[in-house]
């Protein structure tokens, strides 16, 4: 996504987390947006703020209206996307569209329980209703099902310039959270280490620690520390610590530990992982291997390593040798040609004297 989308989603996510309301002034252009929205809370709303947080019963069906207001002088189409909450690699919550993974423990994802239209047309200077159609499972469950609804005007972008003066086309999205629950039962947190494997983070070599939150709760305010060593050795090769880690319900966090620009090497390694939170510690020790094929593949895909590897000196030597050979040949040819000219000139002078 473009910069403003990311910024909007981050800001909206903060509102989701802290239960604050987003107040919109219709006279404001909303950073170039032509619309804004207002969520109409039903009586079973559990919290203050714009995000929906509904207490519902098994099998209950309910419709919730979101009013979409058009500030422009022409009809617009606002597209909507519904997504279940996930956990990103930085230990943050993602409520918008994403390819991040859910955990196999997830029984219900938000799109399983809520249906929305893909878009809504809003008349000029008017409003339309976007209706969320909610159907809860017949079987009672503890915990929450959560995610978000993203709204974006179709074919609408805002052009800005970067530091170098280049034009950037941005799209603006608005996001609000949706949380559904049936009980107030307190959930006991638990976490699992799934796997440790080599990969690339932003095209740089890294080791990924996959941790699951198998519980239907948002886990917050945790600290994660990871150390990578060679198998059977104590020396720490790579380490990463992250505070303020959060995890969405029934989701997987793929936590990257950077190799700090080092070339990936095949071998056997050990990951020592400690997750602290809720007055508890979860400790894991996981052995893993990096094959030569994996190391070669990731090293070749790391553009910084390609730059650091620099020139192929064997190839340089061959090229230089070839150039020198050509130069030598040219010099020889020029000398031979010059000598021939001298000989011819000498013969002409001799013949004239005669």
Phi, psi and omega in degrees: 000163180280173188299314185291324177301312181300316181297317181297318181293320179297312180298316181295322179297323178296320176298322179297315185294318187263002175067027180271157178264147177262113181264129183243131175264119184299338180280346180279146181274002175052047179059034177102355180284149179257005182215164169214172185224159178220122180275126179269109185282132175278178184293335182270018173293134187260341185227166173275173182096171186284328183300142176281132175218097192250136171265121185229170182253159177304130178078359183291139175246140183206145176246135179237134184258135172244119179277129179247121185253134180259121180269351187269175181267010178220159180295141177233162174244124179253120180271145181232142178225134180251132183222146172280151181289144179224174180243127179273176185292345179266007182074037178242159181268136178243120180255349181266182179303133183201161175258009179296151190274150170262159179275152180296345179284348183290119177273319183227124171263156184304317179296345175286334187251341184235136176238138177223155175291153181290338179198166176217138177270134182238122183293159179304131179055024182234197180217157174223161181257130170258120188254127173268124181256108186253133175227115181277153178297156178289333181270131180291141176222154175265160180091196185231158167241125188219161180177206183210162175244123179256133178242133182211134179290133181292135176058028179248131177218160179239127182265131176228174178241141178275188184297332181269002178089002179284143181280130178242132179263117183247151173243143183254129178235145174245143186226136172225150186273154176226123178231131181238140177208162179245337182221168174259014183302130181285133181261134176274122183291151175203154183217155181225140173271119183271307186201161172228128185207158179280153178188197179236133173245114184052044177069013176247147180299138182202164172248130184254127179255112181265117181239137180256143165253099184277003182259152181274060181213154172273120177268135185225165170055047179251164178237130181241129179231130182230135175234135179248127177231165168290146181300128178086001180239158184260340182297126181279120179276315183217145182215146175212133178237137181225128176258172179055041179281132174236153177222135178287159179301138172050047182232171180240133173255122176260094190271117184271134173249112185291146174273012175056036177085000181286155174287134179287135181240139177293147179157185179254133186226169177227135175253125175252115189239132177230124176244123182246136177172156178058036179061030179222168174229137172246118182244134178225145171235121186229121174275143178210163182234149172242119181281162178298322180297317178296313181300315180297318183295313182289324178297323180289334182270352179274105185296332179290323177293324178300318178293318182292328179296333175066218187277149171276104189293330175296317179293320178300316180299317179297316181295315180298317179299318179297317179297316179299320180297317179297317179299315179299317179297319179296316179300316180298315181298318179296320179294317179297316180298318180296317179297320179298318179296320178297317180297316179297317180297319179296320179295320180295318180296319180297317181293326180292321179296323178295000000 
